[in-house]
Amino acid sequence: MLWRRPDRFEEWLRLPAPPPCEDPRFALRRVSEADFERVYDVVTESFGSLRTRDAYEWIYGRNVSGKARCWALVERQTDRFVGVDTNFPWPMARGPRPLAGFLCGDWAIVPAWQRQGISRLTYHAAMADPWRAQQSVIGWPNVKSRGSARKGGRAHRHHGPVPRGVLPLRTRACLQTVGWSPPLAGSLGDAALAAFWTWRFGGGAAVRVEPVRRFDSGFDALTERCMAWPDYWCPHDAAFLNWRYLDNPGIGQHVALATMDDAQPTGYVVLHLNGARAWLTEFVVPERPPEIRSALMARAIGVARDAGCGWLEFFAPPRWRHWPWLRSVGFVPMRSERVLYINSPSEPLANSLDVWQLVPGDTDIL
C-alpha cells in the first residue's frame, strides 16, 4: 500500500546551527513556521505576486507531506530577511522503498541585494545541512536559475529538456501547431474537430465517468497498481491528491474525473484549467481494458473544451508509461522548455531522467 514518511520538521529546526556565514554582513538561519510570513515577503518582493497569501500557506504550512524547509539569509544590521532558499517535502520512492523526497521551491533575493553574488550563500547552507546527504531533491528550474547553475558549476544536475506533448482541441490550435496563424477559427472547424475526438474515443462511450469531489483511500490501491515503478517515482496517495489539487487555492482550476465500477475507481485523471491552456496533471489508468483510458480522455477533452481551452498539454520523462498511447491518439511532440533538476547524493542511480516517472502534478506551479 502507499505510505507517507513522518514529517520531522521540529527535529530539523533543532539541528546544530550552521557555521558563521562567510560574508560578515549576514547570518544564515533555519526558518520556523512562525517566520514563514517573512519568507513570503521576500518571494513577493523578488518576483511580484507569485502567489496569494493563502496559496503560500497552502504549500508552506499545509502540505500533507510536511512543512517547508527554508533557509534565510538575514542582514545582521537590520535583522531583515534578504534571501531565502526553500524545499517542499514531496512523496518519493525507489520501487517500494520510500525516500526522503523534496521538491525545489522558492529561491529568492530581494531586489536591493540582487546581482551581488549572495544567492550562493543560502544554497551552500542548504547543501551543508547534515540531513542533506540522505535527501532526494528534484526541481524545475527556470531559465534564470539554469544560468546561475551554469555559472556555479552545477549544470550537470539539470536533465532535459523533458518531453512535452500537445493535443489541439480547436481548429486555431491545430493550425498553430503546424505553424499557421489563422486570423479566425470557424465554428464549423471546431465542430468537426470535436466530432473527430468523439469518434477517436468512441470505444469508451459505455464506461461511466464521474467527477471526483474528494479522493478517498479506495484510490490508493489503484494508484499503486497503475503507477508503481521499479526505479524512482512519486506515490500520490488520496491525502496528497486532495491537498495538491482539490484544496489548491492557486491560479486556475483543477478538475478530477474517475471511471467507476461498482463504486470502485478503475482509473482517474486530473486537469488544470487556466485560460486557453489545460494540462493533464494526472493520468492514472490501466492498459487493459483500453476503454477506461479512452473514456477518461474523451471526458477530459470535453471538460477542457467547455472551459474554452485551445489545447491540452502534458510533459513527463521519456520513459513515462503512457507516452506511446498519448502520441498514438494525437498528442503532438512540441519543443519543451522544461528541465528537471535532480540531486540525490545517497541515490546515485536517481541522477538520470530516464529512471523517473513524473507528471505535471509533481511541480509547485500548476
N, C-alpha and C positions, 0 to 999 in steps of 0.2 A: 504494500500500500504506500501511498505518498506520505511524505514526512515534512516536518519543518524543524530546523535547528533552533534551539532556545536562543533568545536574544541575550547577549552578555554585555549590554551597553554599560551598566553600572560598574562591572568589573573593568571594562576598557577605560572608563574615566579614572579609575583608581590606579592604573599602571604608573610606573615611575615617570616623573616629568622628563621631557627631552633635554638634551644638553643645551646650554645657552645658545641663543641664535648667533650666527657668525656676524651678523650686522647688529651692532650695539644699539641701533635706534629701535629695534623691535624685540618682542618676545613671542614665542610660539606656545600655543595653548590648545589643549583638547576642549571642545565646546560641549557644555552641558545643555540639557533641554531648556533650562531657564534662559540661556543666551541665544537660542535659535532665532529670536526676533532680530538680533543684531546681525546674524548671518543673512537673513532675508534682506535687510537694509543694504548690505554690501552688494549682493547679487542684483538687486533692483537698481542701485546707483550705477553699477557697472554695465548692465545690459538693458536697462529700461524695464518696462512692465512685462517681464518674462512670465510671471505667474501672479494670480491673485493671492492674497494672504491665506485664504482658505486652501488654495492649491499647494502653497508652501507647507502648511501644517499637515496636509494630507500625505505628502511624500516624505517629509522630515520626521513627523511625530506620530502619524497614524499608520505607517507602513506595517502590515501584519508580519513582515519578516524581521522587523526591528527598527530601532531609531537610528537616524543618520549618524554616521561617524564623520565628524568635521574637525578640521584643524583651522585655527585662526591665527593670522599674523596681526599682532597688536602693537600699535605705536606706543612706545613707553611713555612719551611725554604727555600724551592725551588719554591713554587707555582706550583708544578708538580701534575698532576692528577695521583694518585696511585691506585685508586679503583673506580668502577662505579657500579650502580645498575639501570637498565633500564626497563621500561614497555612501551609497544606499545599500543596506543588506538586501540580498536577492537570492531566491531559491536556485541552487545549482547542485549538480551531481555528476559523478562519473559512473555510468551504469546505475547500479542500485545503491552506490555509496554517496551519502550527502557530503558536500563540500562547504567550507566557509566562504560563501559567494557574496560578491559585492558588484554593484553597478556604479560606474563613474558618474558623479553628479556635478554639482556646480563648482567650478574653479574660476575665481574672480578676484580682481584687484580693483579698488576704487579708482576712478579716472585720474585723480591728482597724483597717484603713485604708479600709473601705468607706464610701460616702456622704460622702466628704470632697473630692470633685471631682478626684481624682488619676488616674482612669482615662483622662482625656483626654490625659495626658502620654505614655502608651505609644502611643495612637492617633496623636497628632501626630508622634511619632518615626517610626512606620511609614509615615505619609503623606509624610514628608520624605526617606525613603530615596531615594538618587539613582537606583535602578533602578525605583522605583515607577511612574514615568510610562510605562514600557513594559509594565507588567503588567496582565493582566485578572483581576479578582478577583470571585468570586461567593460567596454565603453564604446561610445560612438562619437569620436572627436570631430569637431567641425574643422573647416579649413584653417582657421587661425590656430587652433590647438595643434593641428598636424604640422604647421610651420614651426611652432615653438618646439615641438618634439624633434624635428629635424635639426634645429639649431642646438638642442640639448643632447643630441646623440641617442635619442630614444625612438627613432623612426622604425627600428626593427620590431617594435611591438605593434605596429599597425599592419593590418592584413586586409587586402581587398584590391579593387572595390568588391563589395558584397553584391551578388547578382540581384537584379531588380526586374520585375515583370509588370506590365501594364495591360489591363483589359479595357478596351474602349467601350463605353456604354451609350454614346451618342454619335451621330454622324460627324459632327465637328471634331470630336476627339479622335475618331477613326482617321479622318483626313490629316489631322495634325500629326498623328502617329507616323504616317508615311511621308511627312514633310510638307503637306499642303496647309495653307492658311485661308480657308474659305471665309468670306465676309459674313455669310449667313448659313445656317444649317436648317434645312427644311423639316417640317414635322413629318412629311412622308418618309424621309430617310430615317428619322428616329423610329417611326413605327415599323419600318422594315427591319431595322436592327433589333428592336425588341422582339419581333416575330422570329428572327433568327435564333436569339438566345432561348426563346421558348421551345423552338424545335430542337436545338442542340441539347438541352437538358430535359427533354420530354420524358426520358426514362425514369425520372424521379417524381413524376406527377402524382403517383399514388402514395408517396411517402408523406406522412404527417410532419409538418414543421411548425414549431410553436415558439413564441418569444420566451426568453428566459428572464424572469423577474429577479430571481436570486439563484445562484448556484448552490447546490447542497452536496453532501458527501456522496450522493449517488453518482456524481460526475467524476469522482476521483478514480474509480476503477477504470472508467472509460479513458480518461486522460493517460493513466499509466499504460493501459493496453495499447493505445494508439500512438503514444509519444515517447515511450521509454526507448533508450538509445544506449548501446554499449559504451560509447565514448562520453562526450560532455553535452549536457542538456540542462534545461531549466524546468523542473517539475512544478507545474502550476496547479495547486490544489484549489478546492472550492473557495476557501477563505481568501486566497490570493486573487482569484478571478473576480470575486465580488469587490475586493478593495481596488484592484488595478483598473477595472472597467466600470462597474455599476455604481461605485461610490466615488468615482473620479470627478472632481469639480473643475477640471481643466477646460481648455478651449475645445469646442466641438462636442460631438455626442457619440456615445458608444451604444451599439445595439447588439444584443446577444440572441442567437437563434439556435434551436436544437431540434433534432429529429427524435421522435419518441416511439417506443414500442412497449405497450402495457405499462405505461408510466415510468419506464426506464429510458434514460437517454442513450441513443445509439450513435450520436455524432453532434458536434456543435461548431459554430463559427461566432466570431465577434468582429463587428465592423466599427471603424472610427470614421465618422462623417464630419467633414469640415468644408463647407462651401462647395466648390466644384470637385473636390477631391474626396475619395473614400479609400481607406486602407483596410485590407484584410489582416487584422491583427492576430487572430487565432483561427486555425483550420484543423480541427481535431476530428478526424473521420477514419473509419476502417477502409481498407482497399476493397473488401467484399462485405456485403453486396455493393456493387457500384452505384446503385440507385440512391444511396444515402448521400454521397458527396455531390451527385447531380442535383438532388433536391435542395440541399443546403446552398449550393452555388446559385441555383435559379432564384431562390428566395433572397439571397444576399444581393444579387443583381437588381432584383425588383425593389428592394429597400433603398439601395443606393440611387437608382434612377428616380424613384419617387421623391428623394431628398434633393434632387437637382444635380447630382454628381455626374460629371462627364466621363470619368474613368475610375477604375478600381485598381489599386496598386498593392504590390507585395514585394518584400525583399527577405532574403534568407541565404545562409551559406550554400555553396554549390551542391552539397550532398543532401540537402533537405529532402525528405522522403517524397513529397508530393510535387516537386518541380516537374517531372516528366508529364504528369497528368495536367497540371496547370497550363503548360505550354501546348499540350495537345488540344486544349479547349479554347485557346485564343489569347492567352497571356503573352504579349509580345516582349521579348528581351529589349530592354532600354538601357541607355547609359546610366550608370549609377555613381552617385557621389558618396555613398555610404562606405565607411571604412571601419573595421572592427579593431578596437584596442584589446589586447589580451596580455595579462601579466599574472602568471601563476607560478611562483617560484617552486612550490612543492609538487607541482604537476607539470613537469616539462613537456609532456606529450600534449598538454592543452594548448600550447603556443602554436597553433595552426588552425586556419579557418576550416579546413576540411573535416576536422573531428567534432565540430559543433553542430547541434540542432538548435536554432534560434528563430524567433518570429518577430515581427514588428512590435509586438507587445513587450518584448524584452528591451525596451528603451524607456526613457523617462519623459519623452516629449510628445507621445501620441495618446 
